Amino acid sequence: MQISDSYDLFRFLKVEKGYLKELRDPLWWPHSGSFEVVVGAILTQQTKWQKVEKALNNLKEKNLLELKSLAGCDTKFLATLIKPSGFYNTKAKRVKLLANNILRDFGSFEVFQDGVDRQWLLSQKGLGKESSDSILCYACYRDVLPVDNYTAKVVKKFGYEFEEYDELKEWCESGILTNLNKIYKIYGTEKPINEIFARFHGKIVEYAKEEL
């Protein structure tokens, strides 16, 4: 299979391979548009998603997947709940700090969704480019396409390799944006760019996990 840009990769994954296969959420990431995505973006660092889900379920049982309740939670208690995700002491501190900073700077999750930018997210302890872009895409519905190690492995398989995160991200976004009319025809409707980006990332991850 030869691909010349990320649109060719999108078409290959959707039309020829049939991704997405996991129908957990319209945007692929579970509970998109919620504060849970922000928490999950930190918990998923350096661990498998199945372990993150256990930690998130623990938080949900204690009603701690709401911004204010998590911000006020005892850090040691929080660490015990997210233990399945690994590095739980560090992650507990970071997720609580982030929740408090969101409250301080935005006042509510809804204002955060509308007003946050990448620069603010990157200034937060424990948030790198991948986590920040995941939050922008899946929690805030922004036209941002996250990339990760799975993305790098997939594009390398087809002959493309990038040294920097932002170079890979730009390559993935540009092929989609310059071929939107073709993508609309594949879907049979004009979907929002955010949804296309979100589902494209999901296709890449699913393909990498199953076939690489």
Backbone as JSON Lines, residues from 0, in Angstrom:
{"i":0,"aa":"M","n":[0.85,-1.2,0.0],"ca":[0.0,0.0,0.0],"c":[0.88,1.25,0.0]}
{"i":1,"aa":"Q","n":[0.69,2.1,-1.0],"ca":[1.43,3.36,-1.1],"c":[0.52,4.51,-0.66]}
{"i":2,"aa":"I","n":[1.04,5.37,0.19],"ca":[0.29,6.55,0.57],"c":[1.14,7.79,0.31]}
{"i":3,"aa":"S","n":[0.49,8.84,-0.16],"ca":[1.21,10.08,-0.46],"c":[0.97,11.15,0.59]}
{"i":4,"aa":"D","n":[-0.08,11.0,1.37],"ca":[-0.38,11.97,2.44],"c":[-1.3,11.32,3.46]}
{"i":5,"aa":"S","n":[-1.69,12.09,4.47],"ca":[-2.51,11.52,5.53],"c":[-3.94,11.22,5.06]}
{"i":6,"aa":"Y","n":[-4.38,11.85,3.98],"ca":[-5.69,11.49,3.44],"c":[-5.68,10.05,2.92]}
{"i":7,"aa":"D","n":[-4.61,9.68,2.24],"ca":[-4.49,8.3,1.76],"c":[-4.5,7.32,2.92]}
{"i":8,"aa":"L","n":[-3.85,7.71,4.02],"ca":[-3.84,6.86,5.21],"c":[-5.25,6.77,5.8]}
{"i":9,"aa":"F","n":[-5.93,7.91,5.88],"ca":[-7.31,7.93,6.37],"c":[-8.19,7.0,5.53]}
{"i":10,"aa":"R","n":[-8.09,7.12,4.22],"ca":[-8.92,6.3,3.33],"c":[-8.6,4.81,3.49]}
{"i":11,"aa":"F","n":[-7.33,4.49,3.6],"ca":[-6.92,3.1,3.8],"c":[-7.51,2.54,5.08]}
{"i":12,"aa":"L","n":[-7.41,3.3,6.16],"ca":[-7.88,2.82,7.45],"c":[-9.4,2.7,7.51]}
{"i":13,"aa":"K","n":[-10.1,3.65,6.9],"ca":[-11.56,3.63,6.97],"c":[-12.19,2.71,5.92]}
{"i":14,"aa":"V","n":[-11.8,2.91,4.66],"ca":[-12.47,2.21,3.57],"c":[-11.96,0.78,3.42]}
{"i":15,"aa":"E","n":[-10.65,0.6,3.44],"ca":[-10.09,-0.72,3.2],"c":[-10.01,-1.6,4.45]}
{"i":16,"aa":"K","n":[-9.75,-0.98,5.6],"ca":[-9.59,-1.76,6.82],"c":[-10.8,-1.73,7.74]}
{"i":17,"aa":"G","n":[-11.7,-0.78,7.53],"ca":[-12.95,-0.77,8.29],"c":[-12.89,-0.19,9.68]}
{"i":18,"aa":"Y","n":[-11.88,0.63,9.96],"ca":[-11.82,1.32,11.25],"c":[-12.64,2.61,11.17]}
{"i":19,"aa":"L","n":[-13.29,2.99,12.25],"ca":[-13.2,2.5,13.63],"c":[-14.0,1.22,13.83]}
{"i":20,"aa":"K","n":[-13.49,0.37,14.71],"ca":[-14.2,-0.83,15.08],"c":[-14.72,-0.76,16.51]}
{"i":21,"aa":"E","n":[-14.14,0.14,17.29],"ca":[-14.55,0.33,18.69],"c":[-15.57,1.48,18.75]}
{"i":22,"aa":"L","n":[-16.82,1.15,19.08],"ca":[-17.89,2.15,19.07],"c":[-18.22,2.63,20.47]}
{"i":23,"aa":"R","n":[-17.2,3.05,21.22],"ca":[-17.44,3.44,22.61],"c":[-17.91,4.88,22.75]}
{"i":24,"aa":"D","n":[-17.69,5.7,21.73],"ca":[-18.07,7.12,21.78],"c":[-18.04,7.65,20.35]}
{"i":25,"aa":"P","n":[-18.91,8.6,19.98],"ca":[-18.88,9.15,18.62],"c":[-17.52,9.72,18.22]}
{"i":26,"aa":"L","n":[-16.75,10.22,19.22],"ca":[-15.43,10.77,18.91],"c":[-14.3,9.79,19.26]}
{"i":27,"aa":"W","n":[-14.67,8.56,19.63],"ca":[-13.74,7.46,19.95],"c":[-13.28,7.48,21.4]}
{"i":28,"aa":"W","n":[-12.76,8.59,21.91],"ca":[-12.33,8.64,23.32],"c":[-13.58,8.58,24.2]}
{"i":29,"aa":"P","n":[-13.62,7.68,25.18],"ca":[-14.83,7.54,26.01],"c":[-15.21,8.84,26.73]}
{"i":30,"aa":"H","n":[-16.51,9.14,26.71],"ca":[-17.07,10.29,27.41],"c":[-16.44,11.61,26.93]}
{"i":31,"aa":"S","n":[-16.31,11.73,25.61],"ca":[-15.76,12.96,25.05],"c":[-16.58,14.17,25.49]}
{"i":32,"aa":"G","n":[-15.91,15.3,25.6],"ca":[-16.57,16.53,26.02],"c":[-16.76,16.66,27.52]}
{"i":33,"aa":"S","n":[-16.13,15.77,28.29],"ca":[-16.31,15.81,29.74],"c":[-14.98,16.01,30.45]}
{"i":34,"aa":"F","n":[-15.06,16.35,31.73],"ca":[-13.87,16.5,32.56],"c":[-13.12,15.18,32.69]}
{"i":35,"aa":"E","n":[-13.83,14.09,32.53],"ca":[-13.21,12.77,32.6],"c":[-12.07,12.63,31.58]}
{"i":36,"aa":"V","n":[-12.2,13.26,30.42],"ca":[-11.15,13.21,29.4],"c":[-9.86,13.86,29.92]}
{"i":37,"aa":"V","n":[-10.02,14.97,30.62],"ca":[-8.86,15.68,31.17],"c":[-8.12,14.77,32.15]}
{"i":38,"aa":"V","n":[-8.88,14.13,33.03],"ca":[-8.27,13.22,34.01],"c":[-7.62,12.04,33.28]}
{"i":39,"aa":"G","n":[-8.33,11.48,32.32],"ca":[-7.81,10.34,31.57],"c":[-6.56,10.64,30.8]}
{"i":40,"aa":"A","n":[-6.43,11.87,30.32],"ca":[-5.25,12.26,29.54],"c":[-3.98,12.21,30.39]}
{"i":41,"aa":"I","n":[-4.12,12.44,31.69],"ca":[-2.97,12.31,32.59],"c":[-2.78,10.86,33.02]}
{"i":42,"aa":"L","n":[-3.86,10.19,33.37],"ca":[-3.74,8.82,33.85],"c":[-3.21,7.86,32.79]}
{"i":43,"aa":"T","n":[-3.45,8.14,31.53],"ca":[-3.05,7.22,30.47],"c":[-1.57,7.31,30.12]}
{"i":44,"aa":"Q","n":[-0.88,8.28,30.69],"ca":[0.54,8.41,30.42],"c":[1.3,7.2,30.97]}
{"i":45,"aa":"Q","n":[2.09,6.58,30.1],"ca":[2.96,5.45,30.46],"c":[2.2,4.25,31.0]}
{"i":46,"aa":"T","n":[1.01,4.02,30.49],"ca":[0.26,2.83,30.92],"c":[-0.77,2.47,29.86]}
{"i":47,"aa":"K","n":[-1.4,1.31,30.02],"ca":[-2.41,0.84,29.08],"c":[-3.79,1.38,29.47]}
{"i":48,"aa":"W","n":[-4.63,1.57,28.45],"ca":[-5.94,2.16,28.69],"c":[-6.81,1.31,29.61]}
{"i":49,"aa":"Q","n":[-6.67,-0.01,29.54],"ca":[-7.47,-0.87,30.39],"c":[-7.22,-0.56,31.87]}
{"i":50,"aa":"K","n":[-6.0,-0.23,32.22],"ca":[-5.67,0.12,33.6],"c":[-6.23,1.49,33.96]}
{"i":51,"aa":"V","n":[-6.24,2.4,32.98],"ca":[-6.81,3.73,33.19],"c":[-8.3,3.61,33.48]}
{"i":52,"aa":"E","n":[-8.98,2.74,32.75],"ca":[-10.43,2.57,32.95],"c":[-10.73,2.1,34.37]}
{"i":53,"aa":"K","n":[-9.9,1.23,34.92],"ca":[-10.09,0.79,36.31],"c":[-9.98,1.97,37.27]}
{"i":54,"aa":"A","n":[-8.97,2.82,37.02],"ca":[-8.78,3.99,37.88],"c":[-9.95,4.96,37.73]}
{"i":55,"aa":"L","n":[-10.41,5.19,36.51],"ca":[-11.54,6.09,36.28],"c":[-12.81,5.56,36.93]}
{"i":56,"aa":"N","n":[-13.01,4.26,36.86],"ca":[-14.19,3.67,37.51],"c":[-14.13,3.87,39.02]}
{"i":57,"aa":"N","n":[-12.93,3.75,39.6],"ca":[-12.78,4.01,41.03],"c":[-13.17,5.44,41.38]}
{"i":58,"aa":"L","n":[-12.73,6.37,40.55],"ca":[-13.07,7.78,40.77],"c":[-14.56,8.02,40.6]}
{"i":59,"aa":"K","n":[-15.14,7.37,39.62],"ca":[-16.57,7.55,39.35],"c":[-17.41,7.04,40.53]}
{"i":60,"aa":"E","n":[-17.0,5.92,41.11],"ca":[-17.73,5.36,42.25],"c":[-17.74,6.32,43.44]}
{"i":61,"aa":"K","n":[-16.7,7.15,43.55],"ca":[-16.6,8.12,44.65],"c":[-17.04,9.52,44.23]}
{"i":62,"aa":"N","n":[-17.66,9.62,43.04],"ca":[-18.13,10.91,42.52],"c":[-17.01,11.94,42.41]}
{"i":63,"aa":"L","n":[-15.83,11.46,41.97],"ca":[-14.67,12.34,41.87],"c":[-14.27,12.65,40.43]}
{"i":64,"aa":"L","n":[-15.19,12.45,39.5],"ca":[-14.92,12.83,38.11],"c":[-15.6,14.15,37.77]}
{"i":65,"aa":"E","n":[-15.86,14.94,38.81],"ca":[-16.33,16.31,38.66],"c":[-15.21,17.24,39.1]}
{"i":66,"aa":"L","n":[-15.09,18.36,38.42],"ca":[-13.96,19.27,38.63],"c":[-13.81,19.68,40.09]}
{"i":67,"aa":"K","n":[-14.86,20.2,40.71],"ca":[-14.74,20.72,42.07],"c":[-14.48,19.63,43.1]}
{"i":68,"aa":"S","n":[-15.12,18.5,42.93],"ca":[-14.94,17.42,43.91],"c":[-13.52,16.86,43.83]}
{"i":69,"aa":"L","n":[-12.98,16.73,42.63],"ca":[-11.62,16.22,42.5],"c":[-10.61,17.23,43.02]}
{"i":70,"aa":"A","n":[-10.86,18.52,42.75],"ca":[-9.93,19.56,43.21],"c":[-9.83,19.58,44.73]}
{"i":71,"aa":"G","n":[-10.9,19.21,45.41],"ca":[-10.9,19.24,46.86],"c":[-10.57,17.91,47.51]}
{"i":72,"aa":"C","n":[-10.3,16.91,46.71],"ca":[-10.04,15.57,47.25],"c":[-8.67,15.49,47.92]}
{"i":73,"aa":"D","n":[-8.58,14.71,48.97],"ca":[-7.29,14.45,49.61],"c":[-6.36,13.72,48.63]}
{"i":74,"aa":"T","n":[-5.14,14.2,48.52],"ca":[-4.22,13.67,47.52],"c":[-3.89,12.2,47.78]}
{"i":75,"aa":"K","n":[-3.68,11.83,49.03],"ca":[-3.35,10.43,49.34],"c":[-4.51,9.5,49.02]}
{"i":76,"aa":"F","n":[-5.73,9.95,49.33],"ca":[-6.92,9.15,49.0],"c":[-7.06,9.02,47.49]}
{"i":77,"aa":"L","n":[-6.82,10.13,46.79],"ca":[-6.88,10.12,45.33],"c":[-5.88,9.12,44.76]}
{"i":78,"aa":"A","n":[-4.69,9.09,45.33],"ca":[-3.65,8.17,44.85],"c":[-4.09,6.72,44.98]}
{"i":79,"aa":"T","n":[-4.77,6.39,46.07],"ca":[-5.22,5.0,46.24],"c":[-6.25,4.62,45.17]}
{"i":80,"aa":"L","n":[-7.08,5.57,44.78],"ca":[-8.12,5.29,43.78],"c":[-7.55,5.1,42.38]}
{"i":81,"aa":"I","n":[-6.5,5.84,42.07],"ca":[-5.94,5.76,40.71],"c":[-4.75,4.81,40.63]}
{"i":82,"aa":"K","n":[-4.54,4.03,41.66],"ca":[-3.39,3.13,41.72],"c":[-3.27,2.21,40.5]}
{"i":83,"aa":"P","n":[-4.39,1.71,39.93],"ca":[-4.26,0.83,38.76],"c":[-3.53,1.46,37.57]}
{"i":84,"aa":"S","n":[-3.53,2.79,37.49],"ca":[-2.93,3.46,36.33],"c":[-1.41,3.59,36.43]}
{"i":85,"aa":"G","n":[-0.84,3.23,37.59],"ca":[0.61,3.32,37.75],"c":[1.06,4.75,38.05]}
{"i":86,"aa":"F","n":[2.26,4.88,38.64],"ca":[2.82,6.2,38.99],"c":[1.76,7.03,39.73]}
{"i":87,"aa":"Y","n":[1.02,6.37,40.59],"ca":[-0.21,6.95,41.14],"c":[0.03,8.14,42.07]}
{"i":88,"aa":"N","n":[1.14,8.16,42.79],"ca":[1.41,9.31,43.66],"c":[1.66,10.57,42.84]}
{"i":89,"aa":"T","n":[2.48,10.42,41.79],"ca":[2.77,11.57,40.92],"c":[1.52,12.01,40.17]}
{"i":90,"aa":"K","n":[0.79,11.05,39.64],"ca":[-0.4,11.38,38.86],"c":[-1.47,12.03,39.74]}
{"i":91,"aa":"A","n":[-1.59,11.58,40.97],"ca":[-2.58,12.17,41.89],"c":[-2.27,13.64,42.13]}
{"i":92,"aa":"K","n":[-1.0,13.95,42.37],"ca":[-0.6,15.34,42.59],"c":[-0.88,16.18,41.35]}
{"i":93,"aa":"R","n":[-0.57,15.63,40.17],"ca":[-0.7,16.4,38.95],"c":[-2.16,16.62,38.55]}
{"i":94,"aa":"V","n":[-2.97,15.6,38.71],"ca":[-4.37,15.75,38.31],"c":[-5.11,16.68,39.27]}
{"i":95,"aa":"K","n":[-4.76,16.63,40.56],"ca":[-5.38,17.55,41.52],"c":[-4.92,18.98,41.28]}
{"i":96,"aa":"L","n":[-3.63,19.16,41.01],"ca":[-3.11,20.5,40.72],"c":[-3.77,21.07,39.48]}
{"i":97,"aa":"L","n":[-3.92,20.25,38.46],"ca":[-4.56,20.72,37.23],"c":[-6.01,21.12,37.49]}
{"i":98,"aa":"A","n":[-6.73,20.32,38.26],"ca":[-8.12,20.65,38.59],"c":[-8.21,21.98,39.32]}
{"i":99,"aa":"N","n":[-7.32,22.2,40.26],"ca":[-7.33,23.46,41.0],"c":[-6.95,24.64,40.11]}
{"i":100,"aa":"N","n":[-6.02,24.43,39.19],"ca":[-5.64,25.51,38.28],"c":[-6.76,25.85,37.3]}
{"i":101,"aa":"I","n":[-7.51,24.84,36.89],"ca":[-8.68,25.1,36.03],"c":[-9.69,25.95,36.78]}
{"i":102,"aa":"L","n":[-9.95,25.59,38.03],"ca":[-10.9,26.38,38.84],"c":[-10.39,27.8,39.05]}
{"i":103,"aa":"R","n":[-9.1,27.93,39.32],"ca":[-8.52,29.25,39.56],"c":[-8.59,30.15,38.32]}
{"i":104,"aa":"D","n":[-8.26,29.61,37.18],"ca":[-8.14,30.43,35.97],"c":[-9.41,30.52,35.14]}
{"i":105,"aa":"F","n":[-10.31,29.54,35.31],"ca":[-11.51,29.53,34.46],"c":[-12.82,29.48,35.25]}
{"i":106,"aa":"G","n":[-12.78,28.97,36.46],"ca":[-13.97,28.97,37.31],"c":[-14.88,27.78,37.13]}
{"i":107,"aa":"S","n":[-14.9,27.19,35.94],"ca":[-15.74,26.02,35.69],"c":[-15.17,25.26,34.5]}
{"i":108,"aa":"F","n":[-15.58,24.0,34.39],"ca":[-15.11,23.2,33.26],"c":[-15.63,23.74,31.94]}
{"i":109,"aa":"E","n":[-16.87,24.24,31.94],"ca":[-17.46,24.76,30.71],"c":[-16.7,25.98,30.19]}
{"i":110,"aa":"V","n":[-16.29,26.87,31.06],"ca":[-15.5,28.03,30.67],"c":[-14.12,27.57,30.2]}
{"i":111,"aa":"F","n":[-13.56,26.58,30.88],"ca":[-12.28,25.99,30.46],"c":[-12.39,25.45,29.04]}
{"i":112,"aa":"Q","n":[-13.45,24.71,28.73],"ca":[-13.63,24.16,27.39],"c":[-13.58,25.25,26.32]}
{"i":113,"aa":"D","n":[-14.24,26.35,26.59],"ca":[-14.34,27.43,25.61],"c":[-13.08,28.29,25.55]}
{"i":114,"aa":"G","n":[-12.4,28.44,26.69],"ca":[-11.34,29.44,26.76],"c":[-9.92,28.96,26.79]}
{"i":115,"aa":"V","n":[-9.69,27.68,27.09],"ca":[-8.32,27.22,27.24],"c":[-7.61,27.17,25.89]}
{"i":116,"aa":"D","n":[-6.3,27.35,25.91],"ca":[-5.52,27.19,24.68],"c":[-4.34,26.26,24.95]}
{"i":117,"aa":"R","n":[-3.64,25.91,23.89],"ca":[-2.54,24.96,24.0],"c":[-1.42,25.49,24.9]}
{"i":118,"aa":"Q","n":[-1.17,26.77,24.83],"ca":[-0.1,27.36,25.64],"c":[-0.39,27.19,27.13]}
{"i":119,"aa":"W","n":[-1.63,27.42,27.53],"ca":[-1.99,27.25,28.94],"c":[-1.8,25.8,29.37]}
{"i":120,"aa":"L","n":[-2.27,24.88,28.54],"ca":[-2.15,23.47,28.88],"c":[-0.68,23.05,28.99]}
{"i":121,"aa":"L","n":[0.15,23.5,28.07],"ca":[1.56,23.13,28.08],"c":[2.29,23.72,29.29]}
{"i":122,"aa":"S","n":[1.72,24.75,29.88],"ca":[2.35,25.35,31.07],"c":[2.03,24.57,32.35]}
{"i":123,"aa":"Q","n":[1.14,23.58,32.24],"ca":[0.73,22.82,33.41],"c":[1.67,21.65,33.66]}
{"i":124,"aa":"K","n":[2.0,21.42,34.9],"ca":[2.92,20.34,35.27],"c":[2.32,18.99,34.86]}
{"i":125,"aa":"G","n":[3.08,18.22,34.12],"ca":[2.65,16.88,33.72],"c":[1.92,16.81,32.39]}
{"i":126,"aa":"L","n":[1.71,17.95,31.73],"ca":[1.04,17.95,30.43],"c":[2.04,18.27,29.33]}
{"i":127,"aa":"G","n":[2.28,17.3,28.47],"ca":[3.1,17.52,27.28],"c":[2.22,17.79,26.08]}
{"i":128,"aa":"K","n":[2.81,17.76,24.91],"ca":[2.06,18.08,23.69],"c":[0.96,17.07,23.4]}
{"i":129,"aa":"E","n":[1.27,15.79,23.55],"ca":[0.27,14.77,23.27],"c":[-0.93,14.88,24.2]}
{"i":130,"aa":"S","n":[-0.68,15.01,25.49],"ca":[-1.77,15.13,26.46],"c":[-2.57,16.4,26.23]}
{"i":131,"aa":"S","n":[-1.88,17.5,25.96],"ca":[-2.56,18.78,25.73],"c":[-3.45,18.71,24.49]}
{"i":132,"aa":"D","n":[-2.93,18.14,23.41],"ca":[-3.73,18.04,22.19],"c":[-4.9,17.08,22.35]}
{"i":133,"aa":"S","n":[-4.7,16.03,23.15],"ca":[-5.81,15.11,23.41],"c":[-6.93,15.82,24.16]}
{"i":134,"aa":"I","n":[-6.56,16.65,25.13],"ca":[-7.56,17.42,25.88],"c":[-8.29,18.4,24.96]}
{"i":135,"aa":"L","n":[-7.53,19.11,24.13],"ca":[-8.15,20.06,23.21],"c":[-9.11,19.37,22.25]}
{"i":136,"aa":"C","n":[-8.69,18.22,21.74],"ca":[-9.51,17.5,20.76],"c":[-10.74,16.87,21.4]}
{"i":137,"aa":"Y","n":[-10.51,16.07,22.43],"ca":[-11.58,15.21,22.95],"c":[-12.38,15.82,24.09]}
{"i":138,"aa":"A","n":[-11.8,16.74,24.84],"ca":[-12.54,17.37,25.93],"c":[-13.14,18.71,25.5]}
{"i":139,"aa":"C","n":[-12.44,19.42,24.59],"ca":[-12.85,20.79,24.24],"c":[-13.37,20.92,22.8]}
{"i":140,"aa":"Y","n":[-13.39,19.84,22.05],"ca":[-13.91,19.83,20.69],"c":[-13.19,20.81,19.76]}
{"i":141,"aa":"R","n":[-11.9,20.94,19.93],"ca":[-11.13,21.84,19.06],"c":[-10.64,21.08,17.82]}
{"i":142,"aa":"D","n":[-10.33,21.84,16.78],"ca":[-9.83,21.25,15.53],"c":[-8.34,20.96,15.65]}
{"i":143,"aa":"V","n":[-8.03,20.0,16.5],"ca":[-6.65,19.61,16.81],"c":[-6.55,18.1,16.68]}
{"i":144,"aa":"L","n":[-5.5,17.62,16.04],"ca":[-5.31,16.19,15.87],"c":[-4.14,15.71,16.73]}
{"i":145,"aa":"P","n":[-4.4,14.96,17.8],"ca":[-3.3,14.46,18.62],"c":[-2.53,13.38,17.86]}
{"i":146,"aa":"V","n":[-1.25,13.31,18.1],"ca":[-0.44,12.21,17.56],"c":[0.35,11.59,18.71]}
{"i":147,"aa":"D","n":[0.78,10.35,18.52],"ca":[1.47,9.63,19.59],"c":[2.41,8.61,19.0]}
{"i":148,"aa":"N","n":[2.91,7.72,19.84],"ca":[3.84,6.7,19.36],"c":[3.18,5.76,18.35]}
{"i":149,"aa":"Y","n":[1.9,5.48,18.54],"ca":[1.18,4.66,17.57],"c":[1.18,5.34,16.2]}
{"i":150,"aa":"T","n":[0.93,6.65,16.2],"ca":[0.92,7.4,14.95],"c":[2.27,7.32,14.27]}
{"i":151,"aa":"A","n":[3.33,7.53,15.03],"ca":[4.68,7.47,14.47],"c":[4.98,6.11,13.86]}
{"i":152,"aa":"K","n":[4.56,5.05,14.54],"ca":[4.8,3.69,14.04],"c":[4.03,3.43,12.74]}
{"i":153,"aa":"V","n":[2.79,3.9,12.7],"ca":[1.96,3.67,11.51],"c":[2.52,4.41,10.3]}
{"i":154,"aa":"V","n":[2.84,5.69,10.46],"ca":[3.34,6.44,9.3],"c":[4.72,5.94,8.88]}
{"i":155,"aa":"K","n":[5.5,5.45,9.83],"ca":[6.8,4.88,9.48],"c":[6.64,3.63,8.63]}
{"i":156,"aa":"K","n":[5.62,2.83,8.93],"ca":[5.33,1.63,8.15],"c":[5.11,1.98,6.68]}
{"i":157,"aa":"F","n":[4.56,3.17,6.43],"ca":[4.26,3.58,5.06],"c":[5.32,4.53,4.5]}
{"i":158,"aa":"G","n":[6.47,4.6,5.16],"ca":[7.62,5.31,4.58],"c":[7.84,6.73,5.04]}
{"i":159,"aa":"Y","n":[7.16,7.14,6.12],"ca":[7.31,8.52,6.59],"c":[7.84,8.5,8.02]}
{"i":160,"aa":"E","n":[8.78,9.39,8.29],"ca":[9.36,9.45,9.62],"c":[9.65,10.91,9.98]}
{"i":161,"aa":"F","n":[9.28,11.3,11.18],"ca":[9.44,12.69,11.62],"c":[10.17,12.72,12.96]}
{"i":162,"aa":"E","n":[11.07,13.68,13.1],"ca":[11.85,13.78,14.33],"c":[11.08,14.5,15.43]}
{"i":163,"aa":"E","n":[10.22,15.44,15.05],"ca":[9.52,16.26,16.04],"c":[8.02,15.96,16.07]}
{"i":164,"aa":"Y","n":[7.44,16.06,17.26],"ca":[6.0,15.85,17.43],"c":[5.2,16.75,16.5]}
{"i":165,"aa":"D","n":[5.52,18.05,16.49],"ca":[4.73,19.0,15.72],"c":[4.83,18.77,14.21]}
{"i":166,"aa":"E","n":[5.94,18.22,13.75],"ca":[6.08,17.89,12.33],"c":[5.13,16.75,11.95]}
{"i":167,"aa":"L","n":[5.07,15.72,12.81],"ca":[4.15,14.61,12.59],"c":[2.71,15.09,12.64]}
{"i":168,"aa":"K","n":[2.41,15.93,13.6],"ca":[1.05,16.47,13.75],"c":[0.65,17.27,12.51]}
{"i":169,"aa":"E","n":[1.55,18.11,12.02],"ca":[1.25,18.93,10.84],"c":[1.01,18.05,9.62]}
{"i":170,"aa":"W","n":[1.82,17.01,9.46],"ca":[1.64,16.1,8.32],"c":[0.27,15.42,8.39]}
{"i":171,"aa":"C","n":[-0.1,14.97,9.57],"ca":[-1.38,14.28,9.73],"c":[-2.57,15.22,9.5]}
{"i":172,"aa":"E","n":[-2.46,16.45,9.98],"ca":[-3.56,17.4,9.81],"c":[-3.69,17.9,8.38]}
{"i":173,"aa":"S","n":[-2.56,18.19,7.74],"ca":[-2.6,18.87,6.43],"c":[-3.26,18.01,5.35]}
{"i":174,"aa":"G","n":[-2.96,16.72,5.33],"ca":[-3.57,15.86,4.32],"c":[-5.07,15.75,4.46]}
{"i":175,"aa":"I","n":[-5.54,15.84,5.7],"ca":[-6.98,15.82,5.95],"c":[-7.61,17.15,5.5]}
{"i":176,"aa":"L","n":[-7.02,18.25,5.92],"ca":[-7.61,19.57,5.64],"c":[-7.64,19.89,4.15]}
{"i":177,"aa":"T","n":[-6.69,19.4,3.4],"ca":[-6.67,19.69,1.95],"c":[-7.54,18.72,1.16]}
{"i":178,"aa":"N","n":[-8.12,17.74,1.83],"ca":[-8.96,16.76,1.12],"c":[-10.32,16.59,1.79]}
{"i":179,"aa":"L","n":[-10.81,17.65,2.4],"ca":[-12.07,17.55,3.14],"c":[-13.24,17.12,2.25]}
{"i":180,"aa":"N","n":[-13.3,17.63,1.03],"ca":[-14.42,17.26,0.14],"c":[-14.43,15.76,-0.15]}
{"i":181,"aa":"K","n":[-13.25,15.17,-0.3],"ca":[-13.16,13.72,-0.52],"c":[-13.62,12.97,0.72]}
{"i":182,"aa":"I","n":[-13.25,13.49,1.88],"ca":[-13.64,12.84,3.14],"c":[-15.14,12.94,3.35]}
{"i":183,"aa":"Y","n":[-15.72,14.1,3.01],"ca":[-17.18,14.25,3.12],"c":[-17.89,13.21,2.24]}
{"i":184,"aa":"K","n":[-17.34,12.94,1.06],"ca":[-17.95,11.95,0.16],"c":[-17.86,10.55,0.77]}
{"i":185,"aa":"I","n":[-16.75,10.25,1.41],"ca":[-16.61,8.94,2.06],"c":[-17.65,8.78,3.16]}
{"i":186,"aa":"Y","n":[-17.83,9.83,3.97],"ca":[-18.8,9.78,5.06],"c":[-20.24,9.96,4.56]}
{"i":187,"aa":"G","n":[-20.4,10.58,3.41],"ca":[-21.73,10.86,2.91],"c":[-22.36,12.09,3.51]}
{"i":188,"aa":"T","n":[-21.56,12.87,4.24],"ca":[-22.05,14.1,4.85],"c":[-20.87,14.97,5.26]}
{"i":189,"aa":"E","n":[-21.12,16.24,5.54],"ca":[-20.07,17.15,5.99],"c":[-19.92,17.05,7.51]}
{"i":190,"aa":"K","n":[-18.94,16.33,7.94],"ca":[-18.7,16.19,9.37],"c":[-17.79,17.31,9.87]}
{"i":191,"aa":"P","n":[-17.91,17.72,11.14],"ca":[-17.01,18.73,11.71],"c":[-15.57,18.25,11.65]}
{"i":192,"aa":"I","n":[-14.65,19.18,11.45],"ca":[-13.23,18.83,11.4],"c":[-12.8,18.15,12.68]}
{"i":193,"aa":"N","n":[-13.28,18.65,13.82],"ca":[-12.92,18.03,15.1],"c":[-13.27,16.55,15.13]}
{"i":194,"aa":"E","n":[-14.44,16.22,14.64],"ca":[-14.87,14.82,14.63],"c":[-14.0,13.98,13.69]}
{"i":195,"aa":"I","n":[-13.67,14.54,12.55],"ca":[-12.81,13.83,11.59],"c":[-11.44,13.57,12.21]}
{"i":196,"aa":"F","n":[-10.86,14.6,12.82],"ca":[-9.56,14.46,13.47],"c":[-9.63,13.42,14.6]}
{"i":197,"aa":"A","n":[-10.65,13.54,15.44],"ca":[-10.78,12.66,16.6],"c":[-10.89,11.2,16.17]}
{"i":198,"aa":"R","n":[-11.71,10.94,15.17],"ca":[-11.92,9.57,14.71],"c":[-10.71,9.06,13.92]}
{"i":199,"aa":"F","n":[-10.03,9.94,13.21],"ca":[-8.82,9.55,12.48],"c":[-7.75,9.07,13.45]}
{"i":200,"aa":"H","n":[-7.58,9.81,14.54],"ca":[-6.62,9.38,15.56],"c":[-7.01,8.02,16.12]}
{"i":201,"aa":"G","n":[-8.29,7.84,16.36],"ca":[-8.77,6.55,16.86],"c":[-8.5,5.42,15.88]}
{"i":202,"aa":"K","n":[-8.7,5.67,14.6],"ca":[-8.41,4.66,13.58],"c":[-6.94,4.24,13.62]}
{"i":203,"aa":"I","n":[-6.07,5.24,13.74],"ca":[-4.63,4.97,13.77],"c":[-4.27,4.1,14.97]}
{"i":204,"aa":"V","n":[-4.8,4.45,16.13],"ca":[-4.48,3.7,17.35],"c":[-5.01,2.27,17.25]}
{"i":205,"aa":"E","n":[-6.25,2.11,16.79],"ca":[-6.82,0.77,16.68],"c":[-6.03,-0.09,15.7]}
{"i":206,"aa":"Y","n":[-5.66,0.5,14.56],"ca":[-4.9,-0.23,13.56],"c":[-3.54,-0.66,14.13]}
{"i":207,"aa":"A","n":[-2.87,0.27,14.8],"ca":[-1.54,-0.02,15.36],"c":[-1.62,-1.14,16.39]}
{"i":208,"aa":"K","n":[-2.63,-1.1,17.24],"ca":[-2.77,-2.11,18.3],"c":[-3.07,-3.48,17.72]}
{"i":209,"aa":"E","n":[-3.83,-3.53,16.65],"ca":[-4.28,-4.82,16.1],"c":[-3.3,-5.4,15.07]}
{"i":210,"aa":"E","n":[-2.61,-4.54,14.34],"ca":[-1.88,-5.04,13.17],"c":[-0.4,-4.73,13.13]}
{"i":211,"aa":"L","n":[0.12,-3.96,14.08],"ca":[1.56,-3.69,14.08],"c":[2.26,-4.43,15.23]}
